[in-house]
Every structure is written in structure tokens, then in C-alpha cells.
Amino acid sequence: MNFNRPLILASSSPRRQYLMREAGFQFRVQVPDIDESFPSDMPVKAVPNYLAEKKARIFESQLEHEIVIASDTVVILRNEILNKPADRQDAIAMLNRLSGHTHTVITAVCLLAKEKVDCFEDHTEVKFNKLSLKEIEFYVDTYKPFDKAGAYGAQDCLPAGVNPCSREEINFLQHIDKLGLIDKTFTVTQAGMGMDAIEKINGSYFTVMGMPIHLVYDHLKRF
């Protein structure tokens, strides 16, 4: 995809880089060096937008014609943010809390140019199956999800044969002739070797992965 202006992806996340690249976006990566703190009294649902814009504005003074794309994802359970786990025990504890419950994943994206800013977000509800401690420990020890909010990646937690994408995502992938990207995101879980954790996704699969590429495309076209 060529939007006639250079794109900067402000993210060290390999999943965000992969999704953007596979969807056909051309960009260079610059990782923002920021403290990802936020005001203690901030409503939890406002946090990802706040952090996405905070990441983008790191580059504000350096921009000429470029557009920065920054993103932040949070997992919210019972009005509490589950951040990236600190260690193995923390990851196990998080997944045990998510087990058998529905949680919200919010990914916010901020597009920033010298003359304009556009921040938006997407909410997805994810329902987890009831998980045994053995399943959780296997997942944590195999996938080491210490860089993932909520201690899991949707791409490793889906039952075989499930198409997790929303109709909007499918339409977008068909439009860019990349429908095969859905299967390409799946890990060995699809061969029965991961954790069959997700019972249902109500919303965007790519939002849960950390980058709603269909929305990024729409907003860049209007930008």
C-alpha cells in the first residue's frame, strides 16, 4: 500500500510489525523511548488512547512529511487492567483470573503528522473457556507470553478450525487480496499443541492481536 507519505511504525511489537507488513503497509520502525505510566485516577478505558498518543508525540518535533502510527493495547477484567506479566507466576495468575470469564481488549491507535493528529480505538470482548492449571502452565512455559498484555496471544489460544475475524476484517482482507493472512497468524495451536483458551471473540481479532489493520487502513485513507 502506498499512501504517498512515509509511514513510521512506533512499536517494538513483532506482532504489530508482522500484521502491518503482511497487510501491505510500507513503513520503517522507530521505537519510542517513553515511560508508559498514566494518571492513577484515569478511567481504565481511557488508558490505551492516552498511551498511544503519548508514544506518537515522542516523534512530533522530528516530523516533516511522515505519519507516525503508534498503538497501545490493554486487557481489562472487572474494570482492572492486566498488564504484561512480570514473571512466570504472574502470567499463571493472570490466566487463572481470565479463565472462564469474559474480558475486554482495547487497542488504541494514534496517527500523527506535523499538521494533524487522529486517535481512535476499538473494543473487543473475549470469552475464555475454563482452563486447568496444567493447561495454563503448559502455555506459559511453551509460549512465554511475558511481552503480552493479559499474558496471552489470541493467535496461540484459538481452537482449530475457527475463523476469529469479524465481517469487517474479512471484507478488508478480501479487498486487499490477503484473506490468507488469517491462517498465517495462527501458531501451532491449530495443530492441537497450544492452549484452547478462547471460546468466543466478539469484535476484531486483529484488535486483540494489537493492531486493527482494517481501521488503520480506513483512517490513513482519510488522513
ZAMARGU-4260 file (C-alpha; in steps of 0.2 Angstrom, whole numbers, plus 5000, padded with zeros to 4 digits):
<rodrens>
0) 5000/5000/5000 | 5006/5017/4995 | 4999/5032/5005 | 5011/5044/4996 | 5019/5049/5013
5) 5032/5039/5023 | 5025/5029/5037 | 5034/5027/5054 | 5028/5012/5065 | 5032/5017/5083
10) 5032/5000/5090 | 5044/4986/5095 | 5030/4973/5095 | 5034/4959/5082 | 5015/4956/5080
15) 5011/4974/5076 | 5025/4974/5063 | 5020/4957/5056 | 5002/4962/5054 | 5006/4979/5046
20) 5019/4971/5034 | 5008/4957/5029 | 4994/4968/5025 | 5005/4978/5013 | 5009/4993/5023
25) 5026/5001/5019 | 5035/5008/5034 | 5050/5010/5045 | 5051/5006/5063 | 5056/5018/5076
30) 5053/5013/5094 | 5048/5027/5106 | 5058/5028/5122 | 5044/5033/5135 | 5038/5029/5152
35) 5021/5020/5150 | 5014/5027/5166 | 4997/5036/5166 | 4987/5046/5179 | 4981/5035/5193
40) 4964/5042/5193 | 4962/5039/5174 | 4947/5028/5169 | 4954/5012/5163 | 4946/5013/5146
45) 4955/5029/5143 | 4972/5022/5146 | 4976/5015/5129 | 4971/5031/5119 | 4982/5041/5131
50) 4997/5030/5129 | 4995/5028/5110 | 4996/5047/5109 | 5010/5048/5121 | 5020/5036/5111
55) 5016/5046/5095 | 5021/5063/5101 | 5038/5057/5106 | 5042/5060/5087 | 5032/5076/5085
60) 5046/5088/5084 | 5056/5077/5071 | 5042/5076/5058 | 5042/5083/5040 | 5031/5073/5029
65) 5030/5057/5039 | 5015/5050/5048 | 5018/5041/5064 | 5007/5026/5069 | 5008/5022/5087
70) 4997/5009/5096 | 4993/5003/5114 | 4983/4988/5119 | 4975/4984/5136 | 4966/4969/5143
75) 4953/4974/5156 | 4945/4962/5168 | 4932/4968/5180 | 4937/4986/5177 | 4956/4982/5181
80) 4970/4982/5168 | 4980/4967/5166 | 4997/4972/5161 | 5012/4962/5154 | 5016/4949/5167
85) 5032/4952/5177 | 5037/4933/5178 | 5030/4915/5176 | 5020/4916/5192 | 5012/4932/5187
90) 5007/4925/5170 | 5000/4910/5178 | 4990/4921/5190 | 4983/4932/5176 | 4977/4917/5165
95) 4969/4909/5180 | 4959/4925/5183 | 4954/4926/5165 | 4949/4908/5165 | 4930/4905/5162
100) 4927/4924/5161 | 4924/4937/5148 | 4936/4952/5147 | 4938/4967/5136 | 4953/4971/5125
105) 4955/4989/5119 | 4968/4994/5106 | 4970/5012/5103 | 4980/5019/5088 | 4986/5037/5085
110) 4991/5044/5068 | 5002/5059/5070 | 5009/5071/5057 | 5016/5088/5058 | 4999/5096/5054
115) 4987/5084/5061 | 4983/5070/5074 | 4970/5056/5073 | 4967/5045/5088 | 4954/5031/5088
120) 4951/5014/5097 | 4942/4998/5095 | 4935/4987/5109 | 4933/4968/5108 | 4925/4956/5120
125) 4935/4939/5123 | 4927/4925/5132 | 4939/4912/5139 | 4935/4893/5142 | 4938/4886/5159
130) 4956/4882/5160 | 4965/4869/5171 | 4982/4874/5180 | 4991/4861/5169 | 4985/4869/5153
135) 4990/4886/5159 | 5007/4881/5165 | 5010/4872/5148 | 5005/4888/5139 | 5016/4899/5149
140) 5031/4888/5148 | 5029/4885/5130 | 5024/4902/5123 | 5032/4913/5137 | 5019/4927/5135
145) 5029/4940/5145 | 5028/4953/5132 | 5009/4952/5130 | 4995/4961/5140 | 4985/4949/5150
150) 4999/4935/5147 | 4991/4928/5131 | 4991/4930/5112 | 4975/4927/5103 | 4984/4918/5089
155) 4990/4904/5101 | 4974/4902/5110 | 4961/4898/5097 | 4953/4881/5094 | 4957/4873/5077
160) 4946/4877/5063 | 4939/4893/5070 | 4939/4909/5059 | 4940/4923/5073 | 4939/4938/5061
165) 4924/4950/5061 | 4915/4953/5044 | 4923/4970/5043 | 4941/4962/5044 | 4936/4948/5031
170) 4930/4962/5019 | 4946/4972/5021 | 4957/4956/5018 | 4947/4952/5003 | 4948/4970/4997
175) 4967/4969/4998 | 4968/4951/4992 | 4976/4945/5008 | 4962/4933/5015 | 4976/4920/5019
180) 4983/4932/5032 | 4970/4924/5044 | 4978/4907/5044 | 4995/4914/5043 | 4993/4922/5060
185) 4989/4906/5069 | 5003/4897/5079 | 5004/4878/5082 | 4988/4879/5092 | 4979/4875/5077
190) 4988/4858/5077 | 4982/4855/5094 | 4998/4859/5103 | 4993/4876/5111 | 4980/4881/5124
195) 4962/4880/5118 | 4958/4896/5129 | 4946/4907/5118 | 4928/4901/5117 | 4922/4917/5108
200) 4928/4933/5101 | 4915/4947/5099 | 4923/4960/5088 | 4940/4962/5080 | 4953/4948/5080
205) 4967/4960/5075 | 4962/4972/5089 | 4966/4958/5101 | 4982/4954/5092 | 4987/4973/5095
210) 4984/4982/5078 | 4967/4983/5070 | 4974/4985/5052 | 4957/4987/5044 | 4954/5003/5054
215) 4972/5009/5051 | 4969/5007/5033 | 4952/5017/5033 | 4959/5031/5044 | 4975/5033/5034
220) 4965/5035/5018 | 4955/5049/5026 | 4971/5056/5034
</rodrens>
